Amino acid sequence: MSETAGAASFSKLGFAQGQIIQEFGYDDDVDDDLRFELEDVIGSELEDEDFNDGADGVVLWYRDGDDDLVDMLVDGLTKLFDKGFIVLFTPKAGRPGHVDASDVEEAASTAGLVTGGQVNVAREWAATRLMPPKGPRR
């Protein structure tokens, strides 16, 4: 049995069949089972950081000590189609690289995003859905 949360959790985060999802922050510590389950849900492979077309969503793996979170969120925003979203994967509390929820909230607010709640998606990783505020983008 997988240690990841499965399709229901991905649906709560906004992922659906046919979406184009771009991934940032991939490293050797990411949860590959989680990635494969996400690819099953969307029906295709995740696009890498070099992908230049628009995306329905962005997956961002982020650990304490990585580059500036605000900058990474803003970079992710530039890739999104209208009504797109970002899912931020961070190590859970007590794990190396854990990011405090208050730091995520502050970075999201600074980047012009609102948080849509955190979901436990794997043994080592939690996911937070981040979206532009409702209304037209400027």
Beta strands, then each sheet from edge to edge (+ up, - down):
strand 1: 21-24
strand 2: 55-61
strand 3: 80-91
strand 4: 114-120
strand 5: 125-131
sheet 1: 1+ 2+ 3+ 5- 4+
end
